[in-house]
Amino acid sequence: MRWRGICHVELSVPDYEIAVAFYDRMFGWLGYRSFWTLDIGYRSTYYMARFPWPHSYIGIQPAKTGGRLDHAARAAGIHHIALWARNRREIDRFHREFLIPEGLAVTDPPQEYPVYVPGYYAVFFDDPIAGVHWELAHFPKIPSIRQYLSFRRTMREAVTKHPEWREPPEKLAMRHLPARHRQSAIRKE
């Protein structure tokens, strides 16, 4: 099993300098580190949570075409990007001390989302330059009894709306992907 997921995500943004100034403030508030390409080969600025240890990072580069994104339109492309928060308090502080003073479009204020996993808590917002939809999210490694019961209640409500389900939603949601060795065998057949 892999212990690392995404290496990096690169976003093309209009008004690159203004976008970098915004992302410097946002990622700086969250405690990220930043580096850039020095315009060697191409131009991009990166933000990383765990510097210098290899970890996923987000790149911002100047767009050559296009305009602001509209996540509500659900056009092809990235719908939103979720960042990890240390805890719920960080999400509440980020909302109060960064998003509101910046005048950002907060599409969903901080709240619990028991439909995802027990204790899932997040805030959603749009960046003012490219329209990228962001989420700052946290869920506990070990949820409280209240969080677990809220999740179970939410799952029971979902089951009542889907009489066609023959198994618990947690089991139905899991998908099996073809393993590397199985894909090779299929291609040979």
N, C-alpha and C positions, 0 to 999 in steps of 0.2 A: 504494500500500500504506500502511496506517495505521502510524504509529510509536508510537502510544499504544494501549493496550488498555483495560482496565477503568478507568473514572473513579473509582468508589468502590463499596464494599460496605457496607451498613448492617445490623447485627445487632441484633435485639431480645433483651434478656437479662433474666432474673429477677434480683432483688436488684441493681439498677442500681449503687448506691453501692459495694457489695462488688465487683461486676464491674469498675467503673472503677478501683478500687484495685488489683485484680489486673492489669488491662491496663496501668495506669501502670507497674507494676513490670516486666512482660514487655516492653512496647515501649520503656520507658526503658533496659532492659538492652541491647536491640538498637540503640539510638541513634536512635529515632524522635523526632519532635516531636509535640506535641498541641495541639489547640485545641477549643473547645466553642461551642455556640450561644448561650450566656448566657441560655438559656431564652426566647429571642425566637422566637416561633412554635411551637417544639417543643424538646424536650430531647435533646441528643445530644453525645457526646464523640468526637472524631476523632483518628486516629493516622496520621501521614504520614512516609514515609522521607526524602523530599527536600523539606524546607521551606526557603524559600517557593515554590520552582519548582513549577509545575503537575505533579502526579504523582498516581498512584492513592493512595487512602487508605481506611481502614477506620473506620466509625462504629459506636458502641455507643449504643443507646437503650433506655429502659425498656420491657419487654414488658408488654402489658395482659392477655394470657392465655398459657396454656401453661406448660410446665416444661422441665426439662433435655432436651437432645437426646441421642440414642443413635445415633452414627454407624454402629455395627455392625448396627443394624436396617435401615439403608439405606431409611429412610422418605423420602417426597418432601421435597425441600428441599436445602439445602447439605449435602454429604457432608463435605468438608474444605476448608480454605483453606491454600494454600502461600505462604510468604513466602520471599523471596530471602535467602540468606546470602552473605557476602563470599567465604567459602572453607570448606573442611572443618574447619579449626581452629576457626572461629567456631561451627560446629555442635557440635563436641565440647565446647567451653567452655560453650556455652549449656546443653547437657545436664548437664554436671558442675557448673556454677556457678549455674544458675538452676532447671532442671527438677527435679533431685534435691533441692536444699535446699527448694524450694517444696512437695515431696511430691506432685508432679503425676503423673497416670496417664500414663506413657510407654508407648504401645502398641507402638511399634517403636523400639528404640534406634538410635543412629547407625550407619548401614551404607550400603554401596554397593548401588545398584539398577541393574544393567547392562541390565535389560529396558527401561528408559525411554530413556536416551541414554548414550553413552559417558561414564563418570565421574560419573554422577548419584549424589549422596550426600545422605542426609536423616535426620531424626529426626521421629517423629510423636508427638503428645501431645494430651490433652484438657484444656480449661480446666475448673476446678473449680466454676464457677458455672452456666454455661449448657450445658456439655457440648460446646461447639464443638470439633470435631476440627481440629487445626492440624498443619502440616508446616513445618519449616525446611529448605530445600533449596538445594543448589549443584551446578552442573555447569560444568566449565571451558569456556572459549571454544575452546581447542585441547586436546583430550584427549591423554593420554599414549598411547604405543603399547600398554602393558598395558591401559589402559582401553578402547581401541578393540578390541583382541583379545578382551577379556572380553565386550564388547557383541556382536561378531560370533559368538562361541561361543554366547551366549544366543540369538541369532536362529537359528542353525543348529539348536539344540535345539528351538526352537519349531516350525521347519519340519518336523522329524521327527514331531511330534505332530499335524500338519495336512496329511495327504497331498492334501487337496483344493485346497490352494494351488497355483496355476499360475504365480505370480510371486513375487518376493522380498517378504517382509513389509513392508519399508520402502516399497515401491511400493503394495502392497495397502492400507496404512494411510492413505494420502493420499486425501482426498475432494475432489471438485470441487463448489464451491457455485455457484449461479446468480448470475451477475454482475448488477449493477443494470440495465444496458441490456437484458439478456436477459429479466429478469423483466417489464419494461415491455412487451416484444414479446409475451410469452406472454399477458399479461392482455388485450392488444388483439385477440388471435386469437379 
